[in-house]
Amino acid sequence: MSTSATARISQQTAAVAVAVTAGHFINDAYGAMLTPLLPELQSRFAVSTAAATFLVSAHSLTGSVLQPLLGVIGERVDRRVTAALGPLLTAVGLCFMGFVPWFGALVLLVAVAGLGSGFFHPSGAAYIATNSPRDRRGLWASIFSAGGTGGAALGPVFAAQGLDTLPYFAAFGLLTAALTYAVTPPSFPQAKKAMRLADYLAIFRGPIVPLWGMAVLRSLASMGYNTMLPFILLGRGFTMREVGLALGLYAVASALGGIVGGRISDRIGRTPVLRAAIGTTIPFFVVLILSDPGDLWFYPLTFLMGAFVNASVPVGVVTAQEYQPGHVAVASSIMMGFSWGFAGLLMFLVGALADLTTPTAAAIAAVLLLLPSVWLAFRLPEPERTELV
């Protein structure tokens, strides 16, 4: 192949990576608007707190729990369509929440936005996997992951503008959807293969099962810490300023840690990074929970814990893709939406423990779930770096 042809291919793959990473950014920015807007939605539609929070459940169900099914659908149709649907549906579903006439329609709109997110994540991750060089898959996946983390940090800024202003922000999603469809190549990975239900169920066998279990426990530990932190710090006399700074620092560190972890996994292997990133953090995480912003080490330790724990997130996705090289979209959905959604369903147990004991005890209990998580990581074989489809 000539040098000019190689350069054109590199430019095309880079354009695809930029487009789907931009899609991840805006898709997750919209998704992060929902929770901060719940009080305003509750007031506008005159519903109970339970009804308002049901919107989060509806979004999580269609966007996370159902993601493997949407990944299967994404393998049967043109992948660029499902990738473009993500920012399109989340833009329409979440930017026009204040303009529906009744609460039932609002639930439906939020569920449609969740479907957009559920379609996008496996398709976007699959485009990254199939276009990245074999020796840089971890790095490319981590940059894609960081795009979503950055977008999630922007979501509350959009939400702060109020429900009536949100339609103006829909333009970002519509433009990103058009860009994604225009830049990404047509892809029908399984459209011509006769696949039965049993064939898809077989994807969730072998080493991907303990890998998924590891991801669920790690996600539950991280979610438990983030959820309990406001209660812990406010109970110790600090304000939302310290809470916001700590959570923001944790999120930024998560994105940077994922990029570093992804690149290191390209060099030394996936499983060593998974084991080290989770296992080395446990005692320091407990120290962090017992500390507060009055301690000199609190913010530096917050940064380190966010970076280390979440260094394993994109590496886990790439590991699943390499375990199932013929079904990268479905494998990605198992490690992304399905593991996050399943962990989210279990979060009420952390809250119940906080009611029975204290938020500090509940946060420590959540972090200790990293012990069985790292045990599962040590059971994983190193995947082969074969061609992905």
C-alpha positions in Angstrom: 0.0 0.0 0.0 1.4 3.4 -0.9 2.2 6.1 1.6 -0.6 8.4 0.3 -3.2 5.6 0.6 -2.0 4.8 4.2 -2.3 8.5 5.1 -5.8 8.7 3.7 -6.9 5.6 5.7 -5.4 7.1 8.8 -7.2 10.4 8.2 -10.5 8.5 7.7 -10.1 6.5 10.9 -9.2 9.6 12.9 -12.3 11.4 11.5 -14.5 8.5 12.6 -12.9 8.5 16.1 -13.4 12.3 16.4 -17.0 12.1 15.3 -18.1 9.3 17.7 -16.1 10.8 20.6 -18.0 14.1 19.9 -21.2 12.1 19.9 -20.3 10.5 23.2 -19.5 14.0 24.6 -22.9 15.5 23.7 -24.9 12.4 24.4 -23.6 12.1 28.0 -23.9 15.9 28.4 -27.7 15.6 27.7 -28.0 12.6 30.0 -26.4 14.4 32.9 -29.0 17.2 32.7 -31.8 15.0 34.0 -31.0 14.7 37.7 -30.3 18.4 38.3 -33.6 19.2 36.6 -35.8 16.9 38.7 -36.9 19.6 41.2 -38.0 21.9 38.4 -39.8 19.1 36.6 -41.5 18.1 39.9 -42.7 21.6 40.3 -43.8 22.1 36.7 -45.8 18.8 36.5 -47.0 18.9 40.1 -45.9 15.3 40.9 -44.4 13.6 43.9 -40.7 13.2 44.5 -41.1 9.5 43.8 -42.8 10.2 40.5 -40.0 12.7 39.5 -37.2 10.2 40.4 -39.0 7.6 38.3 -37.8 9.6 35.3 -34.2 8.5 36.2 -35.4 4.9 36.4 -37.1 5.1 33.0 -33.9 6.6 31.4 -31.7 4.0 33.1 -33.9 1.1 31.9 -34.0 2.1 28.3 -30.4 3.5 28.2 -28.5 1.1 30.3 -30.3 -2.1 31.3 -31.6 -2.7 27.7 -28.3 -1.8 26.1 -27.3 -5.4 25.2 -30.5 -5.8 23.3 -30.0 -2.5 21.5 -26.4 -3.7 20.8 -27.9 -6.8 19.1 -30.2 -4.6 17.0 -27.1 -2.5 16.1 -25.4 -5.5 14.7 -28.3 -6.2 12.4 -28.7 -2.7 10.9 -26.3 -0.1 9.5 -24.1 0.9 12.5 -23.8 4.5 11.5 -27.6 4.8 11.8 -27.6 3.7 15.5 -24.5 5.8 16.2 -26.3 8.9 14.8 -29.5 8.1 16.7 -27.8 8.6 20.0 -27.3 12.4 20.0 -30.4 12.9 17.9 -32.8 11.1 20.3 -31.2 12.4 23.5 -31.3 16.0 22.1 -35.0 15.7 21.3 -35.9 13.7 24.4 -34.2 15.8 27.0 -34.1 19.3 25.6 -37.9 19.5 25.2 -38.9 18.1 28.5 -40.6 21.3 29.6 -42.9 21.4 26.5 -44.9 18.2 26.8 -48.5 18.6 28.1 -48.7 15.9 30.8 -46.4 13.8 32.9 -47.0 10.5 31.1 -45.7 12.1 27.9 -42.7 13.3 29.8 -41.9 9.7 30.9 -42.2 8.5 27.3 -39.9 11.3 26.1 -37.2 10.5 28.7 -37.5 6.8 27.8 -36.9 7.7 24.1 -33.8 9.7 25.1 -32.6 6.6 27.0 -33.0 4.5 23.8 -30.9 7.0 22.0 -28.1 6.6 24.6 -28.6 2.8 24.5 -28.2 2.7 20.8 -25.2 5.0 20.7 -22.8 3.5 23.3 -22.4 0.0 21.7 -22.2 1.5 18.2 -19.8 4.2 19.1 -17.6 1.9 21.0 -17.6 -0.6 18.1 -16.6 2.1 15.6 -13.7 3.0 17.9 -12.7 -0.7 18.3 -12.8 -1.5 14.6 -11.0 1.6 13.4 -8.2 1.8 16.0 -4.8 0.2 15.5 -4.3 -3.0 17.4 -1.5 -1.6 19.4 -3.5 1.4 20.5 -7.0 0.0 21.1 -6.8 0.8 24.8 -5.7 4.4 24.1 -8.5 5.0 21.6 -11.1 3.4 23.8 -10.0 5.6 26.8 -10.2 8.8 24.7 -13.8 7.8 23.7 -14.6 7.1 27.3 -13.1 10.5 28.4 -15.4 12.2 25.9 -18.4 10.9 27.7 -17.0 11.9 31.1 -16.3 15.4 29.8 -19.8 15.7 28.5 -21.3 14.5 31.8 -19.4 17.4 33.5 -21.0 19.8 31.1 -24.6 18.5 31.6 -25.3 20.3 34.9 -24.2 23.6 33.2 -26.9 23.1 30.5 -29.4 22.2 33.2 -28.7 25.3 35.2 -30.2 27.4 32.3 -33.6 26.0 33.0 -36.2 24.0 31.1 -37.4 26.8 28.9 -33.9 27.4 27.5 -32.9 23.8 26.8 -34.3 23.6 23.2 -31.5 26.0 22.1 -29.0 23.3 23.2 -30.7 20.7 21.0 -28.9 22.1 18.0 -25.6 20.6 19.3 -27.1 17.1 19.2 -28.7 17.5 15.8 -25.4 18.8 14.3 -23.4 16.0 16.0 -25.9 13.4 14.7 -25.5 14.7 11.1 -21.7 14.8 11.5 -21.6 11.2 12.8 -23.8 9.9 9.9 -21.7 11.8 7.3 -18.3 10.7 8.6 -18.7 7.1 9.7 -18.7 4.4 7.0 -21.6 2.1 6.5 -21.3 -1.0 8.6 -23.4 -4.2 8.7 -21.4 -6.6 10.8 -23.9 -9.3 11.2 -26.7 -8.4 8.8 -26.1 -11.3 6.5 -25.4 -14.0 9.1 -28.2 -16.1 10.4 -28.0 -15.6 14.2 -30.3 -17.3 16.7 -31.1 -16.1 20.2 -28.9 -18.9 21.5 -26.0 -17.5 19.5 -26.3 -14.1 21.2 -26.8 -15.7 24.6 -23.5 -17.5 24.0 -21.7 -14.2 23.9 -22.3 -13.9 27.7 -20.3 -17.0 28.5 -16.7 -17.7 29.4 -14.4 -15.0 30.7 -16.8 -12.2 29.9 -19.0 -13.3 32.8 -16.4 -12.6 35.6 -15.3 -9.5 33.6 -18.8 -8.2 33.8 -19.1 -9.1 37.5 -15.8 -7.2 38.2 -17.2 -4.2 36.4 -20.5 -4.3 38.3 -18.8 -4.4 41.7 -16.3 -1.7 40.7 -19.2 0.5 39.4 -21.2 0.0 42.6 -18.1 0.9 44.7 -17.6 4.1 42.7 -21.3 5.0 42.6 -21.6 4.3 46.4 -18.7 6.7 47.1 -20.1 9.5 44.9 -23.6 9.1 46.2 -22.6 9.0 49.9 -20.0 11.8 49.7 -22.5 14.7 49.9 -24.2 13.2 53.0 -20.8 12.6 54.6 -19.4 16.1 54.0 -22.6 18.0 54.8 -22.9 16.0 58.0 -19.4 17.1 59.0 -20.3 20.7 58.5 -19.0 21.4 55.0 -21.0 22.9 52.2 -22.0 22.0 48.7 -19.0 24.0 47.5 -16.6 21.3 48.9 -18.9 18.6 47.7 -18.9 19.9 44.2 -15.2 20.5 44.1 -14.5 16.9 45.3 -16.9 15.3 42.8 -15.7 17.5 40.0 -12.1 16.6 40.7 -13.0 12.9 40.9 -14.7 13.1 37.5 -11.7 14.9 35.8 -9.4 12.3 37.3 -11.6 9.5 36.1 -11.2 10.7 32.5 -7.4 11.2 32.7 -6.9 7.9 34.6 -8.8 6.1 31.8 -6.5 7.5 29.1 -3.4 6.5 31.0 -4.8 3.1 31.9 -5.8 2.5 28.3 -2.4 3.3 27.0 -0.5 1.3 29.6 -2.8 -1.7 28.7 -1.6 -1.5 25.1 1.9 -1.9 26.3 1.8 -4.5 29.2 -1.6 -6.2 28.7 -5.2 -5.7 29.7 -5.5 -7.9 32.8 -2.4 -6.5 34.6 -4.0 -3.0 34.4 -7.4 -4.3 35.6 -5.9 -6.0 38.6 -3.5 -3.2 39.6 -6.0 -0.3 39.0 -8.6 -1.9 41.3 -6.5 -3.8 43.9 -4.0 -1.1 44.8 -6.7 1.5 45.7 -8.7 -0.2 48.4 -6.8 0.9 51.6 -6.3 4.4 50.2 -10.0 4.7 49.4 -10.9 3.9 53.0 -8.5 6.6 54.1 -10.2 9.0 51.7 -13.7 8.3 53.1 -12.4 8.9 56.7 -10.8 12.2 55.6 -12.4 15.5 54.8 -11.5 18.8 53.0 -9.8 20.0 56.1 -7.0 17.5 55.6 -4.2 18.5 53.3 -4.3 15.2 51.5 -8.0 15.1 50.8 -8.1 16.6 47.3 -4.9 15.0 46.0 -6.1 11.7 47.3 -9.5 12.3 45.7 -7.8 12.8 42.4 -5.6 9.7 42.7 -8.6 7.5 43.6 -10.7 8.7 40.7 -7.8 8.1 38.4 -6.8 4.7 39.6 -10.3 3.1 40.0 -11.5 4.4 36.7 -8.3 3.5 34.8 -9.9 0.1 34.4 -13.1 1.3 32.8 -12.1 1.6 29.1 -9.6 -1.3 29.6 -12.5 -3.5 30.6 -14.5 -2.6 27.5 -11.6 -3.4 25.2 -11.0 -6.7 27.0 -14.6 -7.7 26.4 -14.3 -6.7 22.7 -11.2 -8.9 22.4 -13.0 -11.8 24.2 -15.8 -11.5 21.6 -14.1 -10.1 18.4 -17.1 -11.0 16.2 -19.6 -9.1 18.4 -17.8 -5.9 19.6 -21.1 -3.9 19.8 -22.8 -6.4 22.1 -19.6 -7.0 24.1 -19.3 -3.2 24.6 -22.9 -2.9 25.7 -22.4 -5.6 28.4 -19.4 -3.7 29.9 -20.9 -0.3 29.5 -24.7 0.2 29.9 -25.5 -3.3 31.3 -22.9 -3.2 34.0 -23.6 0.4 35.0 -27.3 -0.1 34.9 -27.1 -3.3 37.0 -24.9 -1.5 39.5 -27.4 1.4 39.6 -30.3 -1.0 40.4 -28.3 -2.2 43.4 -27.6 1.3 44.7 -30.6 1.3 46.9 -28.8 -1.3 49.1 -26.1 1.3 49.8 -28.8 3.8 50.7 -30.5 1.4 53.0 -27.3 0.6 54.7 -26.7 4.3 55.3 -30.2 4.6 56.9 -29.3 1.6 59.2 -25.8 2.8 60.1 -24.2 6.0 58.7 -23.3 7.3 55.3 -19.6 6.8 56.2 -20.1 3.2 57.0 -22.2 2.7 53.8 -19.4 4.3 51.7 -16.8 2.1 53.2 -18.9 -1.0 52.7 -19.4 0.0 49.0 -15.6 0.5 48.5 -14.9 -2.9 50.1 -16.8 -4.4 47.1 -13.5 -3.8 45.3 -12.1 -6.9 47.1 -14.3 -9.4 45.2 -13.9 -7.2 42.1 -10.1 -7.6 42.1 -10.5 -11.3 42.9 -12.6 -11.7 39.7 -9.9 -9.7 37.8 -7.3 -12.3 38.8 -9.4 -15.0 37.2 -9.4 -13.4 33.8 -7.2 -14.7 31.0 -5.3 -12.2 28.8 -7.3 -11.7 25.6 -5.8 -12.1 22.1 -5.5 -9.0 20.0 -7.3 -10.3 16.9 -9.2 -8.4 14.3 -12.5 -6.9 15.6 -15.8 -6.8 13.7 
